[in-house]
Amino acid sequence: MNIRKAKLSDAEAIAKQNILLAQESEGVFLSYDIVFMAVKSLLSNKDKGFYIVGEENNEIIGQIMITFEWSDWRNTTIWWMQSVYVQKQWRTKGVFSKLFEYVQQQAIHSKIQILRLYVHEHNTVAQKVYRQIGMKKQPYVIFQHTIIS
């Protein structure tokens, strides 16, 4: 398995996996066109973040998106892991662990001290995986306000 930073040419595969992620984890159906444009936008602008992908036989089988948050409490950047997805047939085969190890190495190289992610409260399988790799639940609750124009 090869783990690497994603390229613009990976956008289609990543977008398709993002759509599967939304369906599987939250029962949400996303527009391919919007997701594809969004993935291309991130891959074209390193200030927005980046994706790490795992591939086997030149097929992307897993992914993690990294975005950035500035912490004025810590005077440092926090990396948020998002769009975490591994194809069903590759689950329990160490793909996520290898992706996470790569992210950790990139974080160390970039002097990042905190990695965070959020997970749907009913996605207990993912929560178990995150605990197994040493992540700990934090005492935060996410609130959202959607602006409709």
N, C-alpha and C positions, 0 to 999 in steps of 0.2 A: 504494500500500500504506500502510495506517495502522498505526503502532506505538504501543502504549499499555499502561498497567498494566491488568491483568485485573480484572474485577468478578465478584461472586458469580454473576451470571447467565451467566458464561462457564464455570462449573464442569463442566457436562456435556461440552462440546467438549474441554476440557482433559483431563478424565478419560479420554475415548475415545482421545485422542492419547497419553496416558501408557500405556495398554494396548497400543497399537500399538508404541510405543517399546520396551517390555519384550519383546514378541514378536520384533521385528526385530533388536534389538541383542543380546539374550541368550537368546532362545528360551524366555522365561518367560511363562506365562499367568497374568494377574492377575484377581482378582475385581472386576468393575465396581462392585459395591456398596461394597466397601471403598475402592477408589480414589476413587470419587465422594465418599464421606464425608470422605476425607482431603483432597481438593482443597477442598471446601467449608470444612473446618476451617481450612486455611491462609488461604483468602481471607477468612475471618471474623475472623482474629486477626493483625493486622499485626506482632505480636511474633514470629510464626513465620517470616514471610517474605512474599514476593509473587511474582506471575507477571507477566512481560511477554509480550504476545501481538502477533503480526502478523496483520492481517486484510485480506482482499480481498473486495469485494462483501459485506460484513457476515459473512463466514465466517472463522473462525480457521484460519490456514494454518501457523502456527508458534508456538513458545512457548519460554520459558526461565523456570524457577523459581529464585528467589534465596532462600537461607537464610543464616543468620548464624552465625559462629563468633567467639568472643572470643579474642584472642591475648594471653596474659600475657607472651609474649616481646616483643611489639611495642606493647603497650598500645593496641590498636586492634581494630576489627572487620574481619573478612575476609568477603567475600561469596562464597558457593559457588553456582555455576551448576549447576542440576540439571534433570532432566526436559527436556532440550534436544531439541526435535523440530520437524521441518519435514515437511509432507506430501510424499509421494513426487513428485507432479506439480509441486511448487514447488521442488524441490531444484535446485541450480546456477543459481538465478535471483536470488541475492543476499538471500534472506529471512533466513538466519542472520546474514549480515553486518550487515543493518539492525537486527536484534534486538540483536546484540552492541554496535553503536554506541550504541543507546539505553541499554543497560545501563551502558556506559562513562560516558555523560553523566549518568545518575542517580548513579553512583558518585562522580564528580567533585563533583556538587552536594551529595552526602552526606558528602564528605571521606573516602571509602573509597579506600585505596591498593592493595589486593590483591584480585584476582578469581581464584578457583580453580574447577576442575571435575575430576571424575574420569570416566574413560572406560574401557569394557571393553577389556582388552588385545588382543582380536581385532578390535575395531572400527577397523580401519586407515583406513577412509574418513573417519570422524569425526576421527581423529587428524590426518590430512592437512589437513583444513579448519581445525582449531585452530592448527596450525603456520602456515598461510597467513595467519591474522589476527594473527600475532605472539605467540601463546602458546608457552611453552616447557615441555617435560617437566621435572618436578621429581624429585628422588631419593627420593621417598616410595613406600612400598608400603602398601596398606591391608590391615589385618587386621580380622576381625569375629568376634564371639562372640554367638551368638543364645541368649537366655534363653528356655527353654521352661517355662511354668508349668502 
